[in-house]
Amino acid sequence: MQNTNRDTKMKTFSAFMAESQDINEAHDVELKPHENGTHYIVHKIHPSSGIESDQLKKGEKISDSHVDDLHDMGYSVKIHKK
């Protein structure tokens, strides 16, 4: 009987960890490198990020320092490879 309870707890824990990994993999902003190498193009802004459309727009060109500012404000940023 105790093994069944332990197994249930392990399954619940495994499901929780899988869900946590999915949450951690979600990024607030996704960027693609610009051709010049010092800027990025906004590829995607996730709705759950809380970033308003007047703050940052898809397709907008931003600099390295703007990316640093996003990190400093606590946003998760993913930079895609070329």
Short mmCIF file of the C-alpha atoms (twelve columns), coordinates in Angstrom:
data_MODEL
# 
_entry.id   MODEL 
# 
loop_
_atom_site.group_PDB 
_atom_site.id 
_atom_site.type_symbol 
_atom_site.label_atom_id 
_atom_site.label_alt_id 
_atom_site.label_comp_id 
_atom_site.label_asym_id 
_atom_site.label_seq_id 
_atom_site.Cartn_x 
_atom_site.Cartn_y 
_atom_site.Cartn_z 
_atom_site.pdbx_PDB_model_num 
ATOM 1  C CA . MET A 1  0.000  0.000  0.000   1 
ATOM 2  C CA . GLN A 2  2.832  2.400  0.794   1 
ATOM 3  C CA . ASN A 3  4.451  1.797  -2.597  1 
ATOM 4  C CA . THR A 4  1.254  2.865  -4.346  1 
ATOM 5  C CA . ASN A 5  1.167  6.124  -2.379  1 
ATOM 6  C CA . ARG A 6  4.856  6.718  -3.132  1 
ATOM 7  C CA . ASP A 7  4.323  5.970  -6.826  1 
ATOM 8  C CA . THR A 8  1.436  8.439  -6.956  1 
ATOM 9  C CA . LYS A 9  3.558  11.140 -5.339  1 
ATOM 10 C CA . MET A 10 6.412  10.467 -7.790  1 
ATOM 11 C CA . LYS A 11 4.037  10.711 -10.763 1 
ATOM 12 C CA . THR A 12 2.650  13.974 -9.416  1 
ATOM 13 C CA . PHE A 13 6.159  15.320 -8.876  1 
ATOM 14 C CA . SER A 14 7.191  14.245 -12.397 1 
ATOM 15 C CA . ALA A 15 4.171  16.017 -13.877 1 
ATOM 16 C CA . PHE A 16 5.010  19.144 -11.864 1 
ATOM 17 C CA . MET A 17 8.622  19.130 -13.077 1 
ATOM 18 C CA . ALA A 18 7.536  18.678 -16.706 1 
ATOM 19 C CA . GLU A 19 5.131  21.601 -16.349 1 
ATOM 20 C CA . SER A 20 7.850  23.728 -14.728 1 
ATOM 21 C CA . GLN A 21 10.196 23.036 -17.616 1 
ATOM 22 C CA . ASP A 22 7.524  24.128 -20.086 1 
ATOM 23 C CA . ILE A 23 7.077  27.379 -18.176 1 
ATOM 24 C CA . ASN A 24 10.828 27.985 -18.002 1 
ATOM 25 C CA . GLU A 25 11.175 27.433 -21.741 1 
ATOM 26 C CA . ALA A 26 8.632  30.140 -22.548 1 
ATOM 27 C CA . HIS A 27 10.282 33.460 -23.353 1 
ATOM 28 C CA . ASP A 28 8.719  36.891 -23.146 1 
ATOM 29 C CA . VAL A 29 10.482 38.179 -26.264 1 
ATOM 30 C CA . GLU A 30 12.106 36.359 -29.167 1 
ATOM 31 C CA . LEU A 31 14.679 38.128 -31.339 1 
ATOM 32 C CA . LYS A 32 16.543 37.421 -34.560 1 
ATOM 33 C CA . PRO A 33 19.942 38.967 -35.308 1 
ATOM 34 C CA . HIS A 34 20.014 41.848 -37.788 1 
ATOM 35 C CA . GLU A 35 22.391 41.753 -40.751 1 
ATOM 36 C CA . ASN A 36 24.674 44.440 -39.267 1 
ATOM 37 C CA . GLY A 37 25.477 42.273 -36.235 1 
ATOM 38 C CA . THR A 38 24.850 44.889 -33.539 1 
ATOM 39 C CA . HIS A 39 21.055 45.012 -33.663 1 
ATOM 40 C CA . TYR A 40 18.179 42.578 -33.390 1 
ATOM 41 C CA . ILE A 41 14.743 42.320 -34.991 1 
ATOM 42 C CA . VAL A 42 11.806 41.536 -32.699 1 
ATOM 43 C CA . HIS A 43 10.452 38.207 -33.939 1 
ATOM 44 C CA . LYS A 44 7.738  37.517 -31.353 1 
ATOM 45 C CA . ILE A 45 6.301  39.089 -28.208 1 
ATOM 46 C CA . HIS A 46 4.369  36.623 -26.090 1 
ATOM 47 C CA . PRO A 47 1.016  37.924 -24.790 1 
ATOM 48 C CA . SER A 48 1.780  36.737 -21.254 1 
ATOM 49 C CA . SER A 49 4.860  38.990 -21.109 1 
ATOM 50 C CA . GLY A 50 2.840  42.099 -20.310 1 
ATOM 51 C CA . ILE A 51 4.728  44.180 -22.872 1 
ATOM 52 C CA . GLU A 52 2.384  46.698 -24.487 1 
ATOM 53 C CA . SER A 53 2.353  47.309 -28.242 1 
ATOM 54 C CA . ASP A 54 3.461  50.911 -27.756 1 
ATOM 55 C CA . GLN A 55 6.577  49.718 -25.907 1 
ATOM 56 C CA . LEU A 56 7.855  47.140 -28.378 1 
ATOM 57 C CA . LYS A 57 6.532  45.961 -31.734 1 
ATOM 58 C CA . LYS A 58 7.083  42.864 -33.838 1 
ATOM 59 C CA . GLY A 59 9.549  43.688 -36.628 1 
ATOM 60 C CA . GLU A 60 11.121 46.537 -34.663 1 
ATOM 61 C CA . LYS A 61 14.912 46.901 -34.824 1 
ATOM 62 C CA . ILE A 62 16.501 47.178 -31.363 1 
ATOM 63 C CA . SER A 63 20.088 47.599 -30.191 1 
ATOM 64 C CA . ASP A 64 22.236 45.497 -27.868 1 
ATOM 65 C CA . SER A 65 21.669 47.972 -25.043 1 
ATOM 66 C CA . HIS A 66 17.878 47.626 -25.439 1 
ATOM 67 C CA . VAL A 67 18.262 43.837 -25.103 1 
ATOM 68 C CA . ASP A 68 20.292 44.402 -21.928 1 
ATOM 69 C CA . ASP A 69 17.518 46.670 -20.623 1 
ATOM 70 C CA . LEU A 70 14.939 43.929 -21.243 1 
ATOM 71 C CA . HIS A 71 17.088 41.502 -19.216 1 
ATOM 72 C CA . ASP A 72 17.507 44.071 -16.439 1 
ATOM 73 C CA . MET A 73 13.721 44.548 -16.253 1 
ATOM 74 C CA . GLY A 74 13.301 40.806 -15.732 1 
ATOM 75 C CA . TYR A 75 12.033 39.780 -19.171 1 
ATOM 76 C CA . SER A 76 13.112 36.459 -20.614 1 
ATOM 77 C CA . VAL A 77 14.714 37.001 -24.029 1 
ATOM 78 C CA . LYS A 78 15.490 34.315 -26.567 1 
ATOM 79 C CA . ILE A 79 17.862 35.142 -29.412 1 
ATOM 80 C CA . HIS A 80 17.506 32.885 -32.440 1 
ATOM 81 C CA . LYS A 81 20.494 31.988 -34.549 1 
ATOM 82 C CA . LYS A 82 20.666 33.273 -38.095 1 
# 
